[in-house]
């Protein structure tokens, strides 16, 4: 395999990651706060979250924001554990049971939005913790920009477990792609654990409920972008939502297959292009291993593909992220994660096209 041809194959991926890094760094310039006030309904969809639900609600109680300006709506998605009993009792908290025959996060959000009394909806997940300035920062953004959608950062807690560290690096890269692509004016991704949107615009959106139970976040983003609505990407420490990684390999795999399964319904050109380049690059990185075994004189192919790829990924996750996410795991864990990632990512991408996934005791196609 010609060396120049190999470099040509890996070049688009490396250029993309470096461009995203520059975009994230430039977007982190200090923004002026206006101390605006807005009325916000916080919606949490929960299913079997007995270990987490009290923590996320307490983190919202602790917000540096007037309690008269927000409410908390918990929509229970047929939990069969102690979730309902663990929800703190407060005039601020309203609990809604998802009716029989209706299930999943999309259905829960829809019911929550229908019950909301305020014009802006903030959503987070039941296994998350909100920064004390989350609602204050959302209100400032609403006051300044009046956007249809605000996309905030999500980070994973750090532990000594390699499985959880692996998820940290993968998730950090996705976050940098999210905010880097937005800074370059072709937004592609968002995370449903930290969104705030206009209730009016949400009610008009096509979230593809009939096609897939996943994608409540990205389909809303793409619908609003297609309609040329204002979308603000706010990468700030004050707006950070912290989530928990999966603690078991099978659960992690099922989660990622669930996330990837919505890709077959995505029509946004920028998202498809980035996903295609990433998949091809990972596939090449996997394929070069047996190629080199069969042709040992071509061992340089591995260095030409894996070397630039890992360097570009390291720059992406190390350079811009510390300002928002704080500390990160040891560099050695990144190297091992980067070596395993192409095999894992290629499998997940292919599995999402053909396999069913199980999530919260439910099997979906």
Secondary structure, DSSP 8 states (H G I E B T S, - for coil): --HHHHHHHHHHHHHHHHHHHHHHHHHTS----------EEEEEEESS-TTTHHHHHHHHHT-SS-GGGEEEEEEE----SSHHHHS---TTEEEEE--TT--SHHHHHHHHHHH--SSEEEEEETTEEE-TTHHHHHHHHHHHH--SEEEE-EEE---S-HHHHHHHHHHHHHHHHHHHHHHTT------TTSEEEEHHHHHH----TTT-S--TTHHHHHHHHHTT--EEEE--GGG-EEE---SSHHHHHHHHHHHHHGGGG---HHHHHHHHHHHHHHHHHHHHHHHHHH-GGGTHHHHHHHHHHHHHHHHHHHHTTHHHH-----HHHHHHHHHHHHHHHHHHHHHHHH--EEETTEEE-
